[in-house]
């Protein structure tokens, strides 16, 4: 018995040595081709948000995104929701098993676009990535002004308006102009846009919670004008949550009384809620109040299982914020608003248009909800899937 244990210990030690040497080999090869990895920590991680500079891209941010969601009605009375997001990822600290990801690209750009057709009860989405390689779509994110591009998908600013363009295949083209109707909201406890996700780990996070929107959509062979209301979230930085953090539930709510609510719960491996969960309430004048995790409660009341991934998501919620007398029921327009983006950002998540009803009918409205971490395929990402999943539309 002792000999068996000694043999197993020696074998495990040999495997560990081989793994260390293999990792060193791949790191050496990567350094030869693309240079050494940077820490992406430059001492500015807790600096207040600075506008307009922080609307633009950043060299040293490990992760950053520009996130738009909205609710629209066409001139013929059709209703739809949309999600449009650009991501930039510095890959200095990322690996696929033992292979440094920066060998494949640094930075790598991603974008997701989705449309929820209320009356048609259809959900369509597309996702892209680019490292500006030989076969990639051209991508750029300016650090000097607000201009994002991945192929023919673009976001830019002109005279205070945010101008969006996206498409799905050749039969759906979305173009919109968005103008903020309230001042920018700086999330976080200090109300300066520093949002802590864990002890000593923070992003910079701000939002335009109410944007007047109009545009045109080519849809089912017809071009229609639309109007509506949108929400923009901007987040960037280099932060490393603990391994115990397993996902989040995020809500952006626009109420008919002219107020807005953003809140999110960070979930741990045991299904508990992190004390770093937080939110923001915005009044009719644009004044905003930080919410701690004790100031609100998100209670799932129904669940839905995806036929595609078998992930089980909460699909209806009771959302309460006692200090602002909010007692809301949030329900999706469609249950299936799941995006499988394993070929680009390597995750499966649910992001969907929802309706909001208050218990006393005084504060009905609309919302977008994002659910991340209920599918766990990203715990063991597939390199071949990632390499081949350059562009997808459904």
C-alpha positions, -999 to 999 in steps of 0.1 A, spaced: 0 0 0 28 24 9 46 16 -24 14 24 -43 10 58 -25 47 66 -31 43 58 -68 12 80 -71 29 109 -54 59 106 -77 37 104 -108 17 135 -97 50 153 -92 62 143 -126 29 156 -142 32 189 -123 68 193 -136 58 185 -172 29 210 -169 52 237 -155 78 232 -182 51 231 -210 36 264 -197 71 279 -197 77 267 -232 44 283 -245 51 315 -226 86 317 -241 72 312 -276 46 338 -270 71 363 -257 93 357 -288 64 364 -312 43 391 -294 63 403 -264 59 400 -226 25 402 -209 17 435 -191 1 436 -156 -26 461 -169 -24 478 -135 -13 514 -139 -24 529 -106 -55 545 -119 -79 517 -111 -98 537 -84 -97 571 -101 -131 589 -106 -147 587 -140 -135 616 -163 -158 626 -191 -157 627 -221 -124 609 -219 -138 577 -203 -164 573 -230 -135 564 -254 -114 532 -254 -84 527 -230 -51 511 -237 -45 494 -204 -80 483 -194 -82 445 -194 -120 445 -201 -142 473 -213 -177 474 -228 -202 498 -242 -237 484 -237 -270 496 -252 -305 483 -247 -338 498 -256 -375 495 -264 -390 508 -296 -422 510 -316 -423 513 -354 -446 536 -374 -469 507 -381 -472 498 -344 -447 469 -341 -428 467 -308 -393 454 -304 -364 455 -280 -327 456 -288 -293 448 -273 -261 461 -289 -228 459 -272 -191 462 -281 -163 446 -260 -125 450 -260 -104 425 -241 -66 428 -235 -55 392 -233 -21 396 -214 -35 377 -184 -56 351 -203 -48 315 -212 -65 286 -229 -52 258 -207 -14 264 -211 -16 286 -242 -14 324 -237 -44 339 -255 -24 369 -266 -7 346 -291 -40 346 -309 -46 383 -306 -42 413 -283 -65 431 -280 -95 411 -293 -127 429 -302 -162 415 -298 -197 427 -305 -232 413 -299 -265 424 -314 -300 411 -306 -336 420 -316 -367 408 -297 -399 410 -318 -428 413 -294 -457 406 -317 -439 380 -338 -426 364 -307 -391 359 -323 -357 365 -309 -327 369 -332 -291 376 -325 -256 379 -340 -221 380 -326 -187 388 -340 -151 389 -329 -119 402 -345 -82 404 -337 -76 422 -370 -61 390 -384 -60 381 -421 -94 366 -421 -110 389 -395 -134 417 -400 -117 451 -395 -121 464 -360 -111 496 -342 -120 515 -310 -107 550 -308 -89 564 -277 -93 600 -289 -130 602 -297 -161 580 -295 -160 557 -325 -163 519 -323 -163 496 -354 -164 458 -360 -170 452 -397 -201 473 -407 -213 475 -371 -205 509 -357 -212 532 -327 -201 568 -328 -210 602 -314 -221 633 -333 -233 665 -318 -242 648 -285 -261 619 -302 -250 583 -301 -254 568 -336 -257 530 -338 -257 507 -368 -260 468 -367 -273 440 -388 -283 403 -388 -275 385 -420 -287 406 -450 -324 409 -440 -322 430 -408 -305 463 -406 -308 486 -375 -298 523 -375 -306 545 -345 -299 580 -331 -299 582 -293 -298 614 -273 -294 615 -235 -324 633 -218 -308 631 -183 -272 638 -170 -248 609 -168 -251 586 -138 -219 577 -119 -224 543 -103 -207 532 -71 -208 540 -34 -187 572 -38 -209 584 -67 -178 590 -88 -181 560 -110 -159 536 -90 -178 503 -87 -163 476 -64 -170 440 -74 -149 425 -47 -125 436 -19 -100 459 -36 -113 451 -71 -132 478 -90 -143 489 -124 -153 524 -136 -190 523 -144 -214 550 -156 -246 551 -175 -271 572 -195 -303 558 -180 -328 575 -203 -320 582 -240 -345 595 -265 -343 572 -296 -354 573 -332 -342 555 -363 -350 531 -391 -351 493 -392 -352 471 -424 -371 441 -413 -389 414 -432 -382 432 -464 -397 465 -452 -381 497 -440 -398 513 -410 -392 543 -388 -392 538 -351 -391 558 -319 -385 547 -283 -362 549 -252 -328 535 -247 -302 529 -219 -264 530 -222 -240 513 -198 -202 519 -199 -178 499 -179 -140 494 -180 -110 484 -159 -88 456 -147 -104 437 -119 -101 401 -107 -132 388 -88 -126 357 -65 -131 323 -79 -162 320 -57 -181 345 -78 -202 325 -103 -224 351 -121 -248 379 -118 -284 391 -124 -285 427 -137 -316 449 -142 -321 482 -160 -356 495 -154 -373 526 -169 -405 535 -153 -434 555 -168 -432 580 -139 -398 592 -153 -375 574 -128 -350 546 -134 -335 518 -114 -303 498 -120 -294 469 -97 -274 437 -98 -268 407 -77 -234 390 -78 -239 353 -70 -214 330 -53 -209 292 -57 -233 284 -29 -261 305 -45 -257 333 -20 -256 370 -28 -223 389 -26 -223 420 -3 -207 439 -33 -240 437 -51 -253 472 -56 -275 495 -76 -286 531 -84 -319 549 -83 -324 579 -106 -353 604 -99 -372 624 -125 -347 653 -124 -317 630 -129 -305 630 -93 -291 596 -84 -288 576 -52 -264 547 -46 -281 515 -34 -263 489 -12 -271 452 -14 -294 457 16 -314 484 -1 -331 461 -27 -343 425 -30 -345 404 -62 -367 373 -57 -372 348 -86 -407 335 -88 -406 314 -120 -379 295 -139 -373 284 -175 -351 257 -190 -333 263 -223 -339 236 -249 -306 246 -265 -282 245 -235 -304 229 -207 -294 259 -185 -321 268 -160 -328 305 -156 -350 326 -133 -376 341 -157 -399 362 -135 -390 383 -105 -403 404 -76 -380 434 -73 -384 457 -42 -366 489 -31 -384 499 1 -367 532 6 -382 544 -28 -415 525 -23 -409 503 -53 -426 469 -54 -422 456 -90 -430 425 -109 -406 419 -139 -417 395 -167 -399 388 -200 -416 396 -233 -403 362 -245 -389 334 -223 -362 323 -249 -339 353 -251 -307 332 -246 -275 341 -265 -250 313 -272 -218 333 -278 -192 306 -271 -176 312 -305 -168 348 -295 -170 359 -259 -170 322 -248 -202 324 -227 -239 315 -228 -261 341 -212 -297 354 -212 -304 390 -220 -340 401 -227 -366 427 -230 -391 427 -201 -422 444 -190 -426 459 -155 -457 462 -133 -459 478 -99 -481 463 -72 -503 494 -71 -500 501 -109 -484 535 -101 -450 527 -116 -453 504 -146 -425 504 -172 -400 484 -192 -367 467 -184 -338 447 -197 -324 419 -177 -291 401 -180 -284 367 -165 -249 354 -165 -234 321 -151 -264 298 -152 -247 279 -181 -213 268 -170 -197 258 -203 -172 287 -200 -156 268 -171 -140 246 -197 -139 267 -229 -133 249 -262 -104 264 -282 -115 249 -315 -150 264 -310 -135 298 -302 -112 297 -333 -140 287 -356 -167 310 -342 -156 342 -358 -191 354 -369 -225 340 -362 -261 351 -370 -294 334 -365 
